[in-house]
């Protein structure tokens, strides 16, 4: 798995666009998140349809074409240095094929931040733009607006990425001990499974470190998604696995048994409870950067800073 192009870090005064490519955004949380960004010395601008809601499908933040247009306009605006997603939910897969990838490529590398449903954008930006992206808290996410650790780790990654070359999890431990090196990728498990067969789906994690997490899925559904990735060959040749949060996925002992059953046979290090994803104080993980995982120590050491 090849390394991707790292965007430039942010500086005070940088203009950042907040877009809603997935589900509808609570206005009060968006306002709170924008206040945090403004407190960092950034210049946040909210996309025109960020607070929209689809007329017939209220789980979407407006029409597919409008959500795509907001993302495209933000990325292609030469004054914008970063695009931060407001929240996840569902909807990226409906709009991602409406994007003009030639125009996005011509706009040059920028920072993209998000997780959950934004997994589909991480996959697409890697495949189409060859770009490092940040799997991190979103501007209107409750995990972002209420948790200082999530804010500070994202802030350090954006402004001073050399200070977070080693990502250390307070809760991380080895499900399968060992060390491994590779390029980081992954995201929300159910989205990775849903992406299979699409133009942007990662065909294999060969030679890489795969990050997995999810929320609100029953254990048997997680089993189904992991089994699908295994059967599709996505995990062939993976060198290590990092497991984030599994909030609302049933008793963790049962989830842990499943993860050990499906991943233990890979013969590679697996770190569990690493502290990224749908959890309080979520860490920011750069996808597309090479790193070394020490499952026993609960550390991930990047070969180079996430951003230039």
TACORLIN-V482010 format. One record per pair of residues at least 24 apart in sequence whose ideal C-beta (glycine too) atoms are under 10 Angstrom apart, sorted by the first residue. I is the first residue (numbers start at 1). J is the second residue. Records with the same first field share a line. If there is no record, write none. Layout:
# TACORLIN-V482010
I = J / J
This chain:
# TACORLIN-V482010
1 = 126 / 182 / 183 / 184 / 185 / 202 / 204 / 205 / 206 / 207 / 208 / 209 / 210 / 237 / 238 / 239 / 288 / 290
2 = 126 / 130 / 183 / 207 / 208 / 288 / 290
3 = 130 / 132 / 183 / 184 / 288 / 289 / 290 / 303 / 304
4 = 109 / 125 / 126 / 129 / 130 / 131 / 132 / 133 / 183 / 184 / 185 / 286 / 287 / 288 / 289 / 290
5 = 108 / 109 / 129 / 130 / 131 / 132 / 288 / 308
6 = 109 / 111 / 131 / 132 / 161 / 286 / 288 / 289 / 304 / 305 / 306 / 307 / 308
7 = 81 / 82 / 108 / 109 / 110 / 111 / 112 / 131 / 132 / 133 / 134 / 286 / 306 / 307 / 308
8 = 81 / 82 / 108 / 109 / 110 / 111 / 307 / 308
9 = 81 / 82 / 111 / 157 / 158 / 159 / 160 / 161 / 162 / 305 / 306 / 307 / 308
10 = 40 / 41 / 42 / 81 / 82 / 111 / 155 / 157 / 158 / 159 / 160 / 161 / 307
11 = 41 / 42 / 81 / 158 / 159
12 = 40 / 41 / 42 / 43 / 159
13 = 41 / 42 / 43 / 81
14 = 40 / 41 / 42 / 43 / 44 / 79 / 80 / 81 / 82 / 111 / 158 / 159
15 = 42 / 43 / 44 / 45 / 74 / 77 / 78 / 79 / 80 / 81 / 82
16 = 40 / 42 / 43 / 44 / 45 / 74 / 80 / 81 / 82 / 83 / 84 / 110 / 111 / 113 / 139 / 158
17 = 43 / 44 / 45 / 46 / 47 / 50 / 70 / 71 / 73 / 74 / 75 / 77 / 79 / 80 / 81 / 82 / 83 / 84 / 85 / 110 / 139
18 = 44 / 45 / 46 / 47 / 50 / 70 / 74 / 82 / 83 / 84 / 85 / 86 / 113 / 138 / 139 / 140
19 = 45 / 46 / 47 / 48 / 49 / 50 / 61 / 67 / 68 / 69 / 70 / 71 / 72 / 73 / 74 / 75 / 83 / 84 / 85 / 86 / 112 / 114 / 139
20 = 46 / 47 / 49 / 50 / 51 / 52 / 53 / 60 / 61 / 62 / 66 / 67 / 70 / 71 / 85 / 86 / 87 / 88 / 89 / 91 / 138 / 139 / 140
21 = 47 / 49 / 50 / 60 / 61 / 62 / 64 / 67 / 68 / 70 / 71 / 83 / 85 / 86 / 87 / 88 / 89 / 91 / 92 / 93 / 94 / 95 / 96 / 99 / 114 / 117 / 118 / 120 / 121
22 = 59 / 60 / 61 / 67 / 85 / 86 / 87 / 88 / 89 / 90 / 91 / 92 / 93 / 94 / 95 / 114 / 116 / 117 / 118 / 120 / 121 / 138
23 = 53 / 54 / 58 / 59 / 60 / 61 / 86 / 87 / 88 / 89 / 90 / 91 / 92 / 116 / 117
24 = 50 / 51 / 52 / 53 / 54 / 58 / 59 / 60 / 61 / 62 / 86 / 87 / 89 / 91
25 = 49 / 50 / 51 / 52 / 53 / 61 / 85 / 86 / 87 / 89 / 138 / 139 / 140 / 141
26 = 51 / 86 / 87 / 140 / 142 / 145
27 = 51 / 140
28 = 140 / 145
29 = 86 / 87 / 138 / 139 / 140 / 141 / 142 / 144 / 145 / 146
30 = 86 / 87 / 139 / 140 / 141 / 145
31 = 140 / 145
32 = 139 / 140 / 142 / 144 / 145 / 146
33 = 84 / 86 / 87 / 137 / 138 / 139 / 140 / 141 / 142 / 144 / 145 / 151
34 = 84 / 86 / 139 / 140 / 145
35 = 145
36 = 139 / 144 / 145 / 148 / 151 / 154 / 155
37 = 82 / 84 / 139 / 144 / 151 / 154 / 155 / 158
39 = 151 / 155
40 = 151 / 154 / 155 / 158 / 159
41 = 159
42 = 81 / 82 / 84 / 155 / 158 / 159
43 = 79 / 80 / 81
44 = 82 / 84 / 139
45 = 74 / 77 / 79 / 80
46 = 70 / 74 / 86 / 139 / 140
47 = 71 / 73 / 74 / 83 / 86
48 = 73 / 74
50 = 85 / 86 / 87 / 139 / 140
51 = 86 / 140
54 = 91 / 94
57 = 90 / 91 / 94
59 = 89 / 90 / 91
60 = 89 / 90 / 91 / 94 / 95
61 = 86 / 87 / 89 / 90 / 91 / 95
62 = 91 / 95
63 = 94 / 95
64 = 91 / 92 / 93 / 94 / 95 / 96 / 97 / 98
65 = 94 / 95 / 98
66 = 95 / 98
67 = 91 / 92 / 94 / 95 / 96 / 98
68 = 92 / 94 / 95 / 96 / 97 / 98 / 99 / 100
69 = 95 / 98 / 99
70 = 95
71 = 95 / 96 / 98 / 99 / 104 / 112 / 121
72 = 98 / 99 / 100 / 101 / 103 / 104 / 107
74 = 107 / 110
75 = 99 / 100 / 103 / 104 / 105 / 107 / 108 / 110 / 112 / 125 / 129
76 = 100 / 103 / 104 / 106 / 107 / 108 / 110
77 = 107 / 110
78 = 107 / 108 / 110
80 = 107 / 110 / 111
81 = 110 / 111 / 158
82 = 110 / 111 / 112 / 113 / 134 / 158 / 307
83 = 110 / 111 / 112 / 113 / 114 / 121 / 133
84 = 111 / 112 / 113 / 114 / 134 / 136 / 137 / 138 / 139 / 140 / 144 / 154 / 158
85 = 112 / 113 / 114 / 115 / 116 / 117 / 118 / 121 / 136 / 137 / 138 / 139 / 140 / 141
86 = 114 / 138 / 139 / 140 / 141 / 144
87 = 114 / 115 / 116 / 117 / 118 / 138 / 139 / 140 / 141 / 142 / 144
88 = 114 / 115 / 116 / 117 / 118 / 119 / 138 / 141 / 188 / 191 / 215 / 278
89 = 116 / 117 / 118
90 = 116 / 117 / 120 / 191 / 194
91 = 117 / 120
92 = 116 / 117 / 118 / 119 / 120 / 121 / 122 / 123 / 124 / 191 / 195
93 = 117 / 119 / 120 / 121 / 124 / 191 / 194 / 195 / 198 / 200
94 = 120
95 = 120 / 121
96 = 120 / 121 / 123 / 124 / 125 / 128 / 195 / 198 / 199 / 200
97 = 124 / 198 / 199 / 200
99 = 124 / 125 / 128
101 = 125 / 127 / 128 / 129
102 = 128
104 = 128 / 129 / 131
105 = 129 / 130 / 131
109 = 307 / 308
111 = 136 / 157 / 158 / 286 / 306 / 307
112 = 136 / 287
113 = 137 / 138 / 139 / 144 / 154 / 157 / 158 / 284
114 = 138 / 139 / 141 / 187
115 = 141 / 143 / 187 / 188 / 191 / 211 / 213 / 244 / 276 / 277 / 278 / 282 / 284 / 285 / 287
116 = 141 / 187 / 188 / 190 / 191 / 213 / 214 / 215 / 277 / 278
117 = 187 / 188 / 190 / 191 / 194
118 = 187 / 188 / 191
119 = 185 / 186 / 187 / 188 / 189 / 190 / 191 / 192 / 194 / 195 / 211 / 213 / 214 / 287
120 = 187 / 188 / 191 / 192 / 194 / 195 / 198 / 200 / 201
121 = 187 / 191 / 200
122 = 185 / 186 / 187 / 188 / 191 / 192 / 195 / 200 / 202 / 211 / 287 / 288
123 = 185 / 186 / 187 / 191 / 192 / 195 / 198 / 199 / 200 / 201 / 202 / 287
124 = 195 / 198 / 199 / 200 / 201
125 = 200 / 287 / 288
126 = 183 / 185 / 200 / 202 / 287 / 288
127 = 198 / 199 / 200 / 201 / 202 / 203
128 = 199 / 200
130 = 288
131 = 287 / 288
132 = 183 / 184 / 286 / 287 / 288 / 289 / 306 / 307 / 308
133 = 185 / 187 / 285 / 286 / 287 / 288 / 289 / 306
134 = 158 / 161 / 284 / 285 / 286 / 287 / 288 / 289 / 306 / 307
135 = 184 / 185 / 186 / 187 / 188 / 211 / 213 / 244 / 276 / 277 / 282 / 283 / 284 / 285 / 286 / 287
136 = 276 / 282 / 283 / 284 / 285 / 286 / 306
137 = 276 / 277 / 281 / 282 / 283 / 284
138 = 282
141 = 278 / 282
142 = 280
143 = 245 / 247 / 277 / 278 / 279 / 280 / 281 / 282
144 = 281 / 282
146 = 280 / 281
147 = 279 / 280 / 281 / 282
148 = 281
149 = 275 / 280 / 281 / 282 / 283
150 = 275 / 276 / 279 / 280 / 281 / 282 / 283 / 284
151 = 281
152 = 281 / 284
153 = 275 / 276 / 281 / 282 / 283 / 284 / 285
154 = 282 / 283 / 284
155 = 284
156 = 284 / 306
157 = 283 / 284 / 285 / 286 / 305 / 306 / 307
158 = 284 / 306 / 307
159 = 307
160 = 305 / 307
161 = 284 / 286 / 289 / 302 / 304 / 305 / 306 / 307 / 308
162 = 302 / 304 / 305 / 306 / 307
163 = 305
164 = 283 / 284 / 286 / 302 / 305 / 306
165 = 289 / 291 / 300 / 301 / 302 / 303 / 304 / 305 / 306
166 = 291 / 292 / 294 / 297 / 299 / 300 / 301 / 302
167 = 242 / 274 / 275 / 276 / 283 / 284 / 285 / 286 / 291 / 293 / 298 / 299 / 300 / 301 / 302 / 306
168 = 274 / 275 / 283 / 294 / 297 / 298 / 299 / 300 / 301
169 = 242 / 244 / 271 / 272 / 273 / 274 / 275 / 276 / 283 / 297 / 298 / 299 / 300
170 = 273 / 274 / 275 / 281 / 283 / 298
171 = 245 / 272 / 273 / 274 / 275 / 279 / 281 / 298
172 = 242 / 243 / 244 / 271 / 272 / 273 / 274 / 275 / 276 / 283 / 293 / 294 / 295 / 296 / 297 / 298 / 299 / 300
173 = 271 / 272 / 273 / 274 / 295 / 296 / 297 / 298
174 = 269 / 270 / 271 / 272 / 293 / 294 / 295 / 296 / 297 / 298
175 = 241 / 243 / 256 / 259 / 260 / 263 / 264 / 269 / 270 / 271 / 272 / 273 / 295
176 = 240 / 241 / 259 / 260 / 263 / 264 / 265 / 266 / 267 / 268 / 269 / 270 / 271 / 272 / 295 / 296
177 = 269 / 270 / 271 / 294 / 295 / 296 / 297
178 = 239 / 240 / 267 / 268 / 269 / 270 / 271 / 293 / 294 / 295 / 296
179 = 239 / 240 / 269 / 292 / 293 / 294 / 295 / 296 / 297 / 299 / 301
180 = 208 / 209 / 238 / 239 / 240 / 241 / 242 / 268 / 269 / 270 / 271 / 291 / 292 / 293 / 294 / 295
181 = 207 / 208 / 209 / 239 / 240 / 290 / 291 / 292 / 293 / 301 / 303
182 = 206 / 207 / 208 / 209 / 210 / 237 / 238 / 239 / 240 / 268 / 290 / 291 / 292 / 293
183 = 207 / 208 / 209 / 210 / 239 / 287 / 288 / 289 / 290 / 291 / 303
184 = 208 / 209 / 210 / 211 / 240 / 242 / 285 / 286 / 287 / 288 / 289 / 290 / 291 / 293 / 300 / 302 / 306
185 = 209 / 210 / 211 / 238 / 285 / 287 / 288 / 289
186 = 210 / 211 / 212 / 213 / 238 / 241 / 242 / 243 / 244 / 276 / 277 / 285 / 287
187 = 211 / 212 / 213 / 214 / 244 / 276 / 277 / 285 / 287
188 = 212 / 213 / 214 / 215 / 217 / 225 / 244 / 277 / 278
189 = 213 / 214 / 215 / 217 / 221 / 222 / 224 / 225 / 226 / 228 / 229 / 243 / 244 / 246 / 249 / 277
190 = 214 / 215 / 216 / 217 / 221 / 222 / 224 / 225 / 228
191 = 225
192 = 225 / 226 / 228 / 229 / 232 / 234
193 = 221 / 222 / 224 / 225 / 226 / 227 / 228 / 229 / 232 / 234
194 = 225 / 228
195 = 234
196 = 225 / 228 / 229 / 231 / 232 / 233 / 234
197 = 232
201 = 232 / 234
202 = 229 / 234
203 = 232 / 233 / 234 / 236
204 = 232 / 233 / 234 / 235 / 236 / 237 / 238
205 = 229 / 233 / 234 / 235 / 236 / 237 / 238 / 239 / 240 / 241
206 = 233 / 234 / 235 / 236 / 237 / 238 / 239
207 = 237 / 238 / 239 / 290
208 = 237 / 238 / 239 / 240 / 241 / 287 / 288 / 290 / 291
209 = 238 / 239 / 240 / 241 / 242 / 268 / 269 / 271 / 285 / 287 / 289 / 290 / 291 / 292 / 293 / 300
210 = 234 / 235 / 238 / 239 / 240 / 241 / 242 / 243 / 263 / 266 / 268 / 270
211 = 240 / 241 / 242 / 243 / 244 / 271 / 274 / 276 / 277 / 285 / 287 / 293 / 300
212 = 241 / 242 / 243 / 244 / 246 / 259 / 263 / 270 / 274 / 276 / 277
213 = 242 / 243 / 244 / 245 / 246 / 247 / 249 / 274 / 275 / 276 / 277 / 278 / 279 / 282 / 285
214 = 243 / 244 / 245 / 246 / 247 / 248 / 249 / 255 / 277 / 278
215 = 244 / 245 / 246 / 247 / 248 / 249 / 277 / 278 / 279
216 = 246 / 247 / 248 / 249 / 250 / 278
217 = 246 / 247 / 248 / 249 / 250 / 255
218 = 248 / 249 / 250 / 254 / 255
219 = 246 / 249 / 250 / 251 / 254 / 255 / 256 / 257 / 258 / 259
220 = 250 / 254 / 258
221 = 249 / 250
222 = 246 / 249 / 250 / 254 / 255 / 258 / 259 / 262
223 = 255 / 258 / 259 / 261 / 262
225 = 262
226 = 258 / 259 / 261 / 262 / 263
227 = 261 / 262
229 = 262 / 263
230 = 262 / 263 / 265 / 266
235 = 262 / 263 / 265 / 266 / 268
236 = 266
237 = 266 / 268
238 = 263 / 266 / 267 / 268 / 270
239 = 266 / 268 / 269 / 292 / 293
240 = 266 / 268 / 269 / 270 / 271 / 291 / 292 / 293 / 294 / 295 / 300
241 = 266 / 268 / 269 / 270 / 271 / 272 / 274 / 293 / 295
242 = 269 / 270 / 271 / 272 / 273 / 274 / 275 / 276 / 285 / 291 / 293 / 295 / 298 / 300
243 = 270 / 271 / 272 / 273 / 274 / 276 / 277 / 295
244 = 271 / 272 / 273 / 274 / 275 / 276 / 277 / 278 / 279 / 282 / 283 / 285
245 = 273 / 274 / 275 / 276 / 277 / 278 / 279 / 280 / 282
246 = 272 / 273 / 277 / 278 / 279
247 = 277 / 278 / 279 / 280
248 = 278
249 = 278
268 = 293 / 295
269 = 293 / 294 / 295 / 296
270 = 295
271 = 295 / 296 / 297 / 298 / 299 / 300
272 = 298
273 = 298
274 = 298 / 299 / 300
276 = 300
